[in-house]
Amino acid sequence: MLMLLPHLSRLFATSLPSLSLSLSRTSLSLMSSARAHTKPTLRGLVFDMDGTLTVPVIDFPAMYREVLGPEAYAAANKAGGGSVDILHHIEAWGPQEQRRAYEVIARFEQDGLDRLQIMPGALELCGFLDSRDIRRGLITRNVKAAVDVFHKRFGIIFSPALSREFKPYKPDPAPLLHICSTWNIPPNEVMMVGDSLKDDVVCGKRAGAFTCLLDETGRYGPHEDLEDDLRPDFKVSSLVEVFTILESHFDLAPERAQAV
C-alpha cells in the first residue's frame, strides 16, 4: 500500500486511481491552487543499505544484547521505544569497551555479508534512475568494507556512498547534506529512502529532503499514528512501488528534458 504523507514545505496534489493517498487537514489547508498543478523536481535518491537495498539478515537484537548485556539492552530498548542506537551508546565508552563492542558488531556484520542478498526491485530501480539521469547515493551505519562488497557483488555503484566511518551518523542530517553538496543539488530535490523511521526518515526530514519509508512487514502501523517528526512523505511495502511514486508525483530531472 502506498501512502502520501504530509510534507509541509513542498506540498503538492495529484490523483491516481491505483494509489491510496492520504493528506492531513493541515496539508490541505496550506495547499495553494498554483502548487496543486506543479510537481516538485527530483534529481537524486539516497538509500539506506541494510534492510533497504539488501534483504535484512543481521540479527540486530541479538547483536545489541551481546554488546550491551541483556539488562542494559532491555532498558535501552524500552527508553528508545523499541529502537536502540548502539553506535551512540558505544561512543560514550572507554577504548577497551569500544574495541570489544566493535569486535562483536564486526562478527555479526561479517555473518550478514556472507548471506548478503539484494532487495527485490533494487536493480530495476537503479536502472530506471540511470535511464532518467537521476543521481543515487548511499548512507549506511555499516562499515565501508560492507559497502565495497555490496558494490562488487551486485555490480551497481552508489556515489557518494557513506559508511559509518563518516561522522556524525544518521539520524544527523550531515551525511545527506554532504551528498547534496557533492552533487550540487539542493536537499528539497532529493529523496531519502530507508527502512528506519528514527535513522533514515529523521535524517531526511532534518536535511529538508523528501522521505520514503520502506516498511515490508507493516511493523510501523498506520501513518496517522506516527509522530509528526517521524512521519515520512511516502510509505511503501517494496522498492517496486517507488517507481510509481517517482513517475506519478515528481518532475524527474527536468533539465535533461530541456536540453534534448
Residue, then its C-alpha position, 0 to 999 in steps of 0.5 A: m500500500l502506498m501512502l502520501l504523507p504530509h510534507l509541509s514545505r513542498l506540498f503538492a496534489t495529484s490523483l491516481p486511481s491505483l494509489s491510496l493517498s492520504l493528506s492531513r487537514t493541515s496539508l490541505s489547508l496550506m495547499s495553494s491552487a498554483r502548487a496543486h498543478t506543479k510537481p516538485t523536481l527530483r534529481g537524486l535518491v539516497f538509500d539506506m543499505d541494510g534492510t533497504l537495498t539488501v534483504p535484512v539478515i543481521d540479527f540486530p537484537a541479538m547483536y545489541r544484547e551481546v554488546l550491551g548485556p541483556e539488562a542494559y539492552a532491555a532498558a535501552n530498548k524500552a527508553g528508545g521505544g523499541s529502537v536502540d542506537i548502539l553506535h551512540h551508546i558505544e561512543a560514550w565508552g572507554p577504548q577497551e569497551q569500544r574495541r570489544a563492542y566493535e569486535v562483536i558488531a564486526r562478527f555479526e556484520q561479517d555473518g550478514l555479508d556472507r548471506l548478503q542478498i539484494m532487495p527485490g526491485a533494487l536493480e530495476l530501480c537503479g536502472f530506471l534512475d540511470s535511464r532518467d539521469i537521476r543521481r543515487g547515493l548511499i548512507t549506511r551505519n555499516v562499515k565501508a568494507a560492507v559497502d565495497v562488497f555490496h558494490k562488487r557483488f551486485g555490480i551497481i555503484f552508489s556515489p557518494a556512498l557513506s559508511r559509518e566511518f563518516k561522522p556524525y551518523k544518521p539520524d544527523p542530517a550531515p551525511l545527506l547534506h554532504i551528498c547534496s553538496t557533492w552533487n550540487i543539488p539542493p536537499n528539497e530535490v532529493m529523496m531519502v529512502g530507508d527502512s528506519l523511521k528514527d535513522d533514515v526518515v529523521c535524517g531526511k526530514r532534518a536535511g529538508a529532503f523528501t522521505c520514503l519509508l520502506d516498511e515490508t512487514g507493516r511493523y510501523g502501523p498506520h501513518e496517522d499514528l506516527e509522530d509528526d517528526l517521524r512521519p515520512d512523505f511516502k510509505v511503501s511495502s517494496l522498492v517496486e512501488v517507488f517507481t510509481i511514486l517517482e513517475s506519478h508525483f515528481d518532475l524527474a530531472p527536468e533539465r535533461a528534458q530541456a536540453v534534448 
